[in-house]
């Protein structure tokens, strides 16, 4: 068996590192393809070496550009490599243009696609990431789903439960694995070392880069006004160059930089940032992935967004959406700082993304699919059977598997009267409402 992994950005490399490592440990043939979507010094071989995973076998070097140009160049390069390498499955992770390009090309070549972190939905089609993740799911054969809620998203869209594997999120594996690596190295960025993070109290780590925040003067001004009043906290802000330029254009950068309790530093490497995050009292962010890392590291998060494709973190109690509302930011930040019971509740929120064995579960499932011939994609040889889509209340004592066998059916959705349930084989569905397809 040969597994191809397509990567394009730093978050993809970070989250796929545990899976790449697991594949290597099992001696499975693999190739790593880097699209070069975000190429800089940290995305060089040194970054892979720091994470103790193999360097890419291929790099397409597409660089930045418009969505259409970038995706087109990726597709061209990926197609040439996949035609030559002929992997049994292509793994993509998340919702970047590399995911879109990789999933489209592989599916057109009749190569099975495995989507890691499948099923996330913000339901905001103005986000390019939402388009990418939805298209990738349509192209996939295996869905490595982080939570039951994400799996239910896919079931509601008509995907078969048989192809959904709830693995948890590899961000948990990555945090635990990479924090150990980071601690061995210590802080390598001089600006962080000089701040003496280990002996600093009340650290608020701030990340802010999304256009809907930094390009909107009213929103970003509200956020900065809130930061001014958080003088009891040491705010550490690794600032993205684009964010810095925008703040300068708005005349806000010097105003923020002059605050004694705000420490603006240049962007730091992943391992340094992971140590900073783990030492924080609070994270204020508009990032998606950082919401996951925060709850994994037991650090309360306030998210500078009005929606999230990680609603599980909010439901669990470790994350609060505050948008750019100054009062909401201040109210919740002060409660985390001054109300121990409130802060402890957020720190002790159950992690919806699993226990750190997602990589093992993912590779186990791939090996199982390969052994059963389920990665082979070929034109159907049987005439399609007709089916009737039905919904009914179950009155008998029966499991999902037993119901499907008795009815020659496929269950899609299960509602227990209170919430939607994922239809695991052994789920007893007595007293529940189910929708299903009954084949004739």
N, C-alpha and C positions, 0 to 999 in steps of 0.2 A: 504494500500500500504506500502511496505517495500523497502527502498533504502539502498543499501550497497555501501560504499565508500572505495576504496582501495588506500592507501597512502604508499610511500616508502622513500621519501626524504623530506628535509626541504622545498624546493620550492613547492612541491605538497601540503604540509600541509598549507603553507601560502596562496596559490592560491585557495585551496578548503575551507579554513576557512569561507569565506562569504557564500558559498553554504551550508556548514554544519550548520551554524548559521541560515540561512533562513529556512532550513528543520526543525530545532528545533523549531523555532518560529511558524511554521504552525502545530506543533504537529504531524508530519508525523513520523511513525516508521522508525528508521534508525540504522544501525550498522556501525561502523568504524573499518576497518581492516588495521593494520600497519604491513608491511612486515619486518620492522627492517633492511632495506637495508643499511641505514646510521644511526646506533644507537650510540648515545653518550648522554651525560648529557642533552644537549639541546633538544634532540629528546625524552626525557622522558616525563612523564605526566606534568612536569613543563612547558614545551614549549606549550602544548595544553592549560594549565591553563593561561599562559601569553596572549595567543590569545583569551581567553575567549570562548573556544569551548570545547565540551566533550572530555575526554580522550578516547583512542581507546578501543573498546570492546575486540579486539584480537590483539596479537602481535606475529608474526611468528618467529622473531629473526633470520633471515637468515644470517645477517652479510655480510661482504664483501666476494669476491671470483671471479672466472672467470664468464664471462657472462653466459655460459652454466650451470655451477653448481648453480649459484645464481638463475637464472630463473627457473631451474628445482625444486629447493627446494621451491621457492615461489609457483609454480603451484601446488605442492603437498599439501602445507598448505592451499592455497586458496580454492582448490577443496573440502577439508574436511569441511571447514567452510561454503561454499556456499551450499553444499549438506544438511547440518544441518539447516541453516538459511532460505533457499529458498526465497531470495529477488526477487522483481519484476523487478528490474533494478540494474545493477552494474555501478557505476561511476568511471572512471579513468581519470587522468589529465596529459596531456603532452606527454612525450616521454621516460620515464625511463623503466628499466627492470620490475618494478612493474606494469607499464601500459601494457607492452607486456604480462606478466604472467596473469594478471587479465582479460584482454580482451580475450586471448586464452581460458582460463578455462571457463569463463562465457559463451562464444559463444558455446563451446563444450557441455555445460550443457543446452543449449537452454534458457539461461537467457539473456534478452536484455542488451546490453552494451551502455552506454552513454559516448562518448569521449569528455571531456571538453578540449578545445583548439585544436580541430581537424583541419586538413587541412594545417598545417604548413609544408613547404617544403624548405629544403636547397638545394635539388637536389645533395647532396654529400653523396653517398652511403658508403663512408668510415667511416662516423659518425654512431656509434651504435644508436644514438638517431633518426636518419633518418629512419633506419630499424624499430625501435620500433614504431614510430608514423605511418608509412605506414601500418604495420601489424595490429595495433590497429584500424585503419580506416576500413580495410577490415572486421574486426570482429564486427563492431559497428552497432547499429540500429538507434541511435540518434547521431547527430553531432552538438555539441555546438561550433560554429565557431566564432573566434574573429573578423574577418574582411571579407569584400566582396572578397578581393583578395584571402584569404584562401579558401573561398567557391568556387571560380572559379577553384582553384587547384583540388578540389574534383570533380567538374562537368567535368573537362577535363579528369579525371580518370574514369568517367562513373557512379559516384554515383548520386542518384536521388535528385533533388532539394527539393523534398517533405520532406526529412529527414534532411535537413540542416537548422539549426536555427542560424541566425547571432545574437549573444548575446553581442558582445563586449568581452573584456577579463576581467576575474575576478581579474587580477592584479590591475585594477583600483579600484575596490571595496576594495581589500585588502590594497592597499596603503592608501586610505582615512581612512578606518576603523582602521588599525593598527597604523597609525601615531598618531591618537587621543589617542590610548592606550599608545603609547610610550611617548608622551608628558606628560601624567599624571605621568609616572614613572620617567622621566628624564634619563640622562645617568647613567647606572648601571656599565658599564665597567670602572675600575679605570683609565686605560691608556687614555681613551677618555676624562674622566672628567678632568684629569690633563692637557690635551692639551688646555682646555678652548675653545672648538669648537664654542661656542656661540659668542665669541669675536675674532675669527680668520678670516682673510680675504683670498680671493683667494685660496679656498680649492680645491684641485684636489684629488678625491677619486680614488684610483687605485685598481682593482682586476685583477689577472692574475693567471690562473690555468690550462688552456688547454694544453694538451701534445704538440700540434703542435707549441705552443709558448715556454713553459718553458723547453721542452726537446730538443729544437733546439738551440744550442749555438749561432749560427749566428743571429737568430731572436731575442732571448732574449737579446743579447748584443746590437743590434740596438735599442731596446726599452729602455734599461738602458742608452744608450748614449743620447737618446732624453730627458730622465728624468733629466740628469745632467744639461742640458741647460735650463730647466724650473725652474730656481732659483727664479723667481718672484712668484712662487706658493708654497703653503704649501701642499706637497704631503703626503697624509695619505694612508698607504698601510697595510691593515689587511692581513697578509701573511698566505697562506695555508701552513701547515707543509711540504707537498710534494714539493711545490714551493721553500720553504726555503732550503730544502735538495739539490734540484737540483742546485740552485744558489751557494750554498756552494761547491758543487762538481765541478762547473765550475769556482770557484774562483771569483765569482761576488758579493757574498752577502755582504762582508765587504766593498767593493767598493761602493755599494749602501747605506749601512747603515751609512757610514761615512759622507754622504752628509747632510749638515746642514738643508736643506729645505725638507728633506725626513724623515718622521716619520713612522718607521716600527713598527707595533703593532701586537699582536696576534689576531687570528680571534675573531670577536665580535658577540654577539647575534643579532638576526634579528631586534629586536626593536631598539637597539642602532645603528645598521647599517642603518636602515631606517631614523633615525634622522640625522646621518652623511650625508647620500645621499641628504636629503632635504636641508641641509645647504651648499652643494657644489656649486662651480662655474662651475665645469667641472667634468665629469666622464670619466675615461679611463679604458676600460674593455674588456675582451674577453668572458664575460658571456652572455648568451642568455636572461635570465629573467631580468637582470639589464638594458638592452636596453629598455624594456617595462616600468620598474619602472622610469627610467630617464625621458622619455617623459611624463609620468603621473605626475611627480613632477616638470616639467618645468625646467629640468637641461640638458644642452647640453651634448651629449655623443659622444665620439670618440671610435670606436670599433676596437680592435686589432685582426681583422679577415678579411679574403678575401671573405667571403660569409656570409650570414645570413638568418636564417629562419624567421626573423622579418624585411623583406624588407619594410614594411609599415612605419617603423620608419625613414628609409632613405628617402623614397618618401615624407613623411610629412615634412622633413627638420630638424628633431630633433636629427638625428644620422648620423654620417659620418664613413664609413669604411676606416680605415687607414692601416690595416694589421700590419706588423712590420716595416713599412717604416719610418725611422727616420725623413726624411724631411716632409713627410705627417703629422706625429704626431706634429712636431714643428710648421709647417705652420698653421694648424688648431687650435692648442692650443693657439698660439699667437694671432690669429684673434679673438678667443673667449674672450681672456683676454684684448685685446687692441682696438677692433673694436666693439663699442657698438651696432651699427646697425646690424652687423652680429650676435653678441651674442643674441640680442633681438629676431631676426628672429628665431633662434634655440629654444630659451626659449618659444616663443609663437607659436611654431609649433602645428597644430591641432592634438589632440590625436586620432589616428586611432582606439583605443581600446574601445571607448565608454565613457559614462558619469558616470559609477559607479553603474549601475543597472543590471549588468550581472547575478548576483546570482538570483535576482527576476525573470528575463526572463527565466533562466534555469529551475528553479523549476516550474514556470508557465507552461512551455512546457512539463515537465515530468507529471504534474498533468493532462494536456490535453490529452497526449498520453495514460495515464492510464485509464482515463474516457472513451476514445474511443476504448479501447481494443487493442491499437496498440503496447503494450509492450508484448503481448502474442506471443510467437514464436512457431509455430506448422508446421508440414509438410503440404504442399499444398493439397487441396482437388479438385481443378479444374485443368483440363488439360491446360498446358501452351499455351497461345495464341502466334502465330507467329507475328513477326513485321518486318518492313522494316526501315532501318536507312537512313534518308534523310537530305538534306541541301537545303535551299531555301532562296530567298530574299523576304521579306514581303512587299507587295505593298498596302495592305488594312489597314484601321484604326482599329486596333484590339489589345487587351491585351493578355498577355501570357495565362491567364486563359481561355479567350474566344477562342483562337487558339487551345489550348489543347482539349477543349470540342468539338469544331467543327470537329477536325481531329481525335479524339480518339487517341491523341498523348501525348508524354512526351517530353518536350523541355529540351535539355542538355545545349547548349551553345548559347549565343547571342552576336553578334558583331555589334556595332553601326556605324562602319566605322572608328572609332578612337580608341576604347578600348573595351575589353570584359565587358559585363554587367551581373549582377546576375539577373536571370529571376524571379523576384517577380511576384506574381499573377497579380497585377495591372499595370505592366510595359507595356506601349504602344510600340509595336515592329514595327510599320510602318517604312519602310525604313531601317530595320535592317536585317542582315543575321542570320538565326537560323539553328542549327542542332537539329534533333529530331527523336524520334522513333515513327512510325505510326503503330498502332496495327491493325491486320486484324480481 
